[in-house]
Amino acid sequence: MRRSLPASLRLVAVVAFALIACKSTTTPQGGLANARARWAARGPDSYAVTVTRSCECMPEASGSVRVTVRSKTVESRVYTSSGAAVAARYAPVFPSVEELFVMIDAAIRRGASVQVQYDPTSGYPTRFAEGDPAVDAPLLVLTDLSTR
């Protein structure tokens, strides 16, 4: 005759299994992979997004920029405060969603301290910092995503 485990022991086993399963999917690389999959499934090929970069750096490398992407190619980057185009040398610090995924992946692979949040529906990164923003690490915040 086979005896079953007491209910309290079964509950502990289920909770332990759930915690282990959750831990494996919340690693930085796991979170990135899940977000990229959501973006690939739901993200538009053409969109505009405001990228705000906060840091103690040159004025051209901080502030808010509207990034416009058409057919998965960046069409323009303009400062929201002036409407002026972002100079080519500053373009990389105001990434498109796809470029930001690449930046996040590179930081994770380097073993950097990464803080990132993703949109729960479409998966695009909404906040990203490599290092500690309190100690002058740039903070990127993406808002106002709209399809084109």
N, C-alpha and C positions, 0 to 999 in steps of 0.2 A: 504494500500500500504506500502510495506516494503522499508525502505531507507537503503542504504549501507553506510558504514563508508567512510569518505574521504580517498583518496589514501595515504596522508601523515600519517594519523592515522593507517591505515592498515600496512604501512611500519614499523612504530614504534612497533606495536604489533608483527609483524613477527621477527624483530630484537631482541626484548625482549625475545620472546620465544626461539629463537636460542641461545641467550646468556645463558639462564637458562639451556637449554638442554646441551650445551657445558660444563657448569660448573659442572653438575652432573657427566659427564663422565671423567673429568680431575682431580678428587680427587685422592689422592695417592692410595687408595684402588681400585678405578675404573680403574686407569691406570695399576695397578698390575694385576687385573683380566683380562683386555683386553690383556695385554702382555702374561700372562700365557696361555690364550686361543690360541693366535697366535703360541706360542711355542709348545703347545700340538698338534696343527694341522700341523705345518710345521717343527718343530725342529727334528733333527735326534736322533736316539737312541744311536748312536755311533759317537763321535766327539772329536776334540781336540780344545782347546781354550787357549790363553795366558791371564793370570790374572796378572795384575800389581797392586801391593799394594804400595801406597805412604803414608808414615807416618814417624814420628820421633820415631822410635821404634828399637828393636833389628834387626840386619841385616838379621837374619833368618826369620823374620816376614815381610820383605819388599822386594821390587824388583819384577822381572817378573818370573812367573812360568808357565810352559806348563802343563795344566791339560788334561789328556786323559781319555775319558769315553767310555766304551764298553758296549753295551746292558744296558744302563742307570746306570751302576756301574762304579765308579772311578777306573781306572786301575793303573794310576800313576800320580805323581806330581813331576816335576823336575825343578830346577832352570835353566833358560835359559842361564845365564852367565857361569855356571860351568858344567851343566849336572848332578849335584848331586841330589839325591832324597831328597824331603822335609821330614823332621822328622815328625813322627805322631803327635807330640804335636803342630806343626805349620800348619798341614794340614787344620784345620778349617778356617784359615785366607786366604786361597787360594781356594775358593769354586768352585764347578762345577756350571753350569747354574741352575740346580735344587736346589742345596744348597743355591745359592744366592737368588733365589725366596723365600725360607724359611726365610732367614735373613731379606729380605726386608719386608716380611709380619709381622715378629715379631717386627721389628722396628716401623712399622706403627701402629700395635696394641698397642704398648707401648706409642704411642703418641709422639715418637721422631721426631725431625726435620730431614726429609729425602730428599735427593736430588738424583733423579734417572732418567736415560734416557734409553730408550729401542730401540732396532733395529726395524725400522718401518715395516720390512717384516716378520721376523721370531719371533720377540717379546723378544728375550733374552736381559737381562740388559747389557748395554754397559758401564754405569757409575753408581756408587753407593757410596754415602757418608751418614753416619748417624752423624748428627751434622755438624759442620763447619770445612772443611779441612784447612782453614786458621788458625784455632786454634788447630791444631794437631789431628783432627778427621781423621781416615784413609780414603783414597779414593781408591776405586777399579775401575779399567778400564779393560774391556774385549775386546780383539782384536783377529784378525786372526783365527776366527772360521772356522774350516774345518771338513768335514765329513770323517768318517773312513769306 
